Amino acid sequence: MHILHIYKDYPPVLGGIEGYVRDLAEGLVARNHRVTVLVTNTSRCTSIERPLPGLTVVRAARLVHLASTPLSPAMIALARSICADLVHLHFPYPPGDLAAMAAPGSSPLVISYHSDIVRQQTLLRLYRPLLALTLRRAARIIASSPGYIASSPFLRPHAAKCEVVPIGVDITRFAPGDRRAAAVPRLLFVGRLRYYKGLHILIDALRQVEDVELWIAGNGPERVRLERQVADAGLRHRVRFLGDVADVDLPALYQQADIFVLPSHLRAEAFGIVLVEALASGLPCISTALGTGTDFVNVHEETGLVVPPGDAAALAEAIRRLRDDPALRAKYGEAGVHRARMLFSRERMLDAVEMVYGQAVR
């Protein structure tokens, strides 16, 4: 098939959804499909790239960026010129709905529903009628976890056409290494430093826990505020800001850690691909119960610990428990490797997405 993917950004722009779109695009091309990816550019010009035979990346000229949403009138015009057998829209990106509608012909629409719109409530009120229309138009809707279908007020009415396809990664890249016992266990966070990641809560928790250090890998709009919080709390000697870490260096970074922490406190954290990478690396995980994919990936008392969101005391207690019990860390780490291999491989994800496409074109 010729498959058209629509989203706002594509690598080298960093982000979980951006990486997911790339993995789908390259994986589907390897399975003999033809793929066009339509996104916005980071500049005011349109570019077309062909990084692989069968893969075309069209970056539409960006006019402006408002409320985390790049706006590109050129994207609509370009969509009208792309004849595809199937359109795959990645949500949330409201202008993408219009681009999907502009695609010529009557190609079936598949949606990867990554997250509800959480923060931009004014935008949501304006967008709600278009959102409802897009969900009605979709032949199939992909959700990354069962919990998101159950907990999203927008997905629940369309549950009959939803399919759960967990996001997969290249499991072989994140094989667990030999970890030497460190005098001070190391906590690791990986991700964009954004408002919903709950890092301010993790720093509060760290004030309640001795004899651990924290490495924070990633950049983002919250970095300056977080660095100030660390300094004010007197934790500079225990917290390291690593900045952006190249994808090729991530496996080694996971192997240097003892515990992985994803303290997100809002539903904008819809899955947590970094949790999959941590599980595959043999790390016990601490995450939060958001009713999304985070407590589907990391299973409480099986691959790690799950605590209430926004609760620094509960987070501190979970850190202390894993700090003090190396045998429990090893047990959870081993279970995490098994879970990652069974549920979250890239090949399993591609198999499931191809199955959804088959359902959509019938």
N, C-alpha and C positions, 0 to 999 in steps of 0.2 A: 504494500500500500504506500501511497504518498500521504504522510502525516504532517499536519501543520501544528506546531506547538506555539502558544501565545503566552507571554508573560512580560514583566516590566524590564528585567535585567537578565544577563547571562554572563558566565565567567569570561574574563577575569574578575568581574564584580563578585565580591565575596558574599556568601549567604547560603543557608541550607536549601532553600527552594531553587536558587540558581544552580547549585551543585546537582540537585535532583533532576532538573531539566536537562542538564548536560549529560548525566549518566543515562537518562532515558534516551536522549537523542543518539548518543554514540552507541549505546547498546542495541537500539532498534536498527540502526544502520548496519551493525555487525550481523544482524539477523535478516539482512537483505531487504529491508524497507528503505524507502527514500524519505528523508526528513527535512523539513524547513522549520527553522526556529525564528519567530518574529518577536522582537523585543525593541525597547528604546535604546538609543545610543546615549552616551554620556555627554555628547556634544550636539551642536545644532546642524550636523550634517548626517546624511544617510550613508551607511556603508554595507557592503555585502561581502561575506567571507565564506570560503569553502574549505574548512579545516580538514575534512575527510571526504573521500569519494562518497557521494550520496547524501552528504550533509551540507546544507546551506544555512548560514546564520545571517539574517537581515536585521540590521540595527537602524531603526527609524530615527530621524532627526528629532531631538528632544527640544521642545519649546520652553518648558518651565517645569519646576518641581514643587508641588504643593502637597502638604499633609501626607508625606511619605509616598506620594504618587507622582511619577513622572508623566507629563502630558505631551503627547505627540500626535497632532493631526495627521502627520505623514503616515503614521501606523495604519490608520483607517484606509487611506488611499492604497497603501501597499497590500493590505489584506485583500482588497478587491481584485488584485492581480494574481493571487495565488490560488490555483485550482488544486485542491487536495481531496483525497478520498475520505479523510476524517480530520476533524479539528479537535485539538486537545488544549483546553483552556486551563491555566493554572490560577487559582483563586486564593487570596483576594488581590485583584487588580481591576477596579471598576472599568477603566478604559478598555481593558482587554475584552470585556463583554461586547462592546461596540465593534471591536475588530473582528471578533468571532461572528457577529451578525453580518459583517460586511463581506466575509468570505463568500465567493460565488458558488452557485449551485445549491444543492440540498444535502451537503455532507453532514453525517451525524456528528453531534457534539458530545465529547467526553470532557468532564470536569474533574480535575484533581482539586478537591476542596481541602486546602491546607489549614485554614484557620477562619474563625469568625472575625469580623471587624470588631476590635475590642476598644480601641482608644478614640478613634475619630467618629464620635457619635453624631455630630452634625452631618458629616459626610454620609454616614449610614442612613440617616433619615431621608436624605436626598436620593440616595442610591437604592433604597429598599425596593421600589417598583421594578427597576431594571434587574436587580438581584433575583426577585421572584420570577420574572420572565425568563432569565437565563437558566435558573434551576428547572423550570417547567420544560424548557426547550431541550435540556440535556437528555441524551439517550441513556447514558450511564454516568454515575457520580462515584469517583474514587475517594475513599476516606482512608487515612493511614492507621486508624485504630477503631475497634468497636465502640470504645467509650466516646469518641467524638460524634458518632452518629447519634448515640443516645442522649448526649448532653447539649448538642447544638439545636437551638430552636428553629434554625433554618433548614437543617438536614432532616430532622425527625419527620416532617410531612412527606419527605421523598425517600424514606428508608427503603421502600420496595425496589428502588433502582440504584441503591448504593451498594458498592462492593468494597470490602476491606482489603487493601493492598498495603502492607507495611513497607515503609521506605527501606530499601536495601543498600548495603555498602559492599565494597570489595573486602570481604572478610579476611582473605589471605594477607592483606596488607597489615592487618592489626593483630597478628599472632602474639600471644602472650610471651613475654621474655622471662629470663631468670631474674627475680627481684631479690636483691640483697637487703637484709634487715637494716633499716636506717635508724640512727639514734633518734631522729625526729621525723615522724611520718609526714608525708607530703600530700596535701590536698591539691587537686587540679580542677580548674574550670577552663573550658574551651568554648568560645563563642563571641558573637558581637556584643559589645557592652551597651545594651539597650535597656530601656525603662522597665521592661517586663522580666528581666533576667534575675531580679532579686539579689543582686550582688551586695547591695547595701544591707540586706538582712544577713547574708553570710558573714559580712565584716562585723556586724553586731554580735553574731554567734561566736566569732573567733575571739572576741574579747572575753568570752566565758570559758574558753578552752585553752589550757596550757599545752606546751610541748607538741605543737603541730605548726607547720608552715603552709602557706597557700601560694600557689602559682596561678596567675590569671593570664591566659593566652587569648589575645584578641584586642581589637580596638573598637571604638564607637563613641557615640555622643555622651555617654555617661562617664568616660574615663576621668576627666578633670575632677568631677564631683567625687568620684570614688577615691581618687588619690588624696583629695583633701580629707575625706572621711578617715582613711587609713592613717594619715598624719595626725589628725586630731585625736585619734584613739591610741596613739603611741604604738602602732603596729608596723612601722616601716621595716623593722628588722625581721618581720615574719611574713610579709606579703611582697611578692614580686610581680610587677606588671611586665609581661613579656612582649606585649604588642602583637601584631599579626605574625602568625607562624605559617610558613609555607606548607602547603598540603603535603609535600613530599617529606617534610620533617615531623609531621604529626605522629606517626607510629612510634618514633623514638621518644617523643615527649610523653606519650601515654606510658611507655615502659619505665620512665623515670619517676612515676607517681605511685602512690600507695592506695589512694581513695579518690574517686571522682565525685564531684558535687555539681549538681545542676539545681540551684535554689529558686528557679523561676516562680513568681507568685501570681501571675496573671495568665488567662487562657490564650493569650497570644502565643505562648509556648505550646504549640499544638502537637509536637511529637518528640523532638529532641534527638536529632540524628547523632549528635555527639555521645549520647547515652549508648547507642548501638556500637559506636567505635570503641567506647570504653569497655563495654561488655566483651567485645571481640578481643580486646587487649588483656583480658583477665583481671580487670579492675572491679572491686566492689563499688557499687554506686549508691549515692544518696540523692534522692529526688523528691519532688513534692506531688501531692495528690490534687491534681487540677481538673480531673474528669476528662482529660485529653489523652494523648498518647504516652505521656511521661510515665504514668503508673501502669501502662501496658508494656512498655519496653523494660522498665526496671520493676521487678516483682518483689513486693515487700517480703522480707524474711526468706527470700529464695536467691535473688541475685544482688540484694542490697537492702537498703532501708528507705521507706517512703514516709515522709512527715507532712503535717499540714502546711499549706503555703503561708508565708508571712510570719511564721512562728520561730523567732530566733532561738528561744529556749529549747524547743523540740529539735531544731537543727543542731544546736550545740550538744544535746544529749546523744544524738545519732553519731556525731563526730567522735565524742568521747568513747562510745561503745565500740566503734570500729578501731579507734586508736589503741584501745587497751586489749584487743583480742585479735592477734595476728592469725590464729587458726580460723576464726570466723571470716576474716578478710579473704583467706585462701579458699575457704569453702564457697563463699559467694562468688569469688572470681572464677572458680572452675565452673560453677553453674552458669555464670554469665557467658562464658565462651560457648558452652553447649547451646544456650538459648539463641545466641547470635547466629550460630551456624545453622540451627534448625529453622529459624523464622526470618532472619534479616539479611540474607545474602542478596547480592545484586541479581544473580541469575533467577532466584525465586521471584523477585520483584518483576523482572522482565517477563517471565512466564505468565504471571498473573495479569500484567498490563495487556499482553497480547490476547489473553483470554477475554478481557473486558472489551477490547477492540472488536473481537469476533462477535460478541454479543451485540455491540452497538451497530454494526453494519448489516446485521441480519434483516 
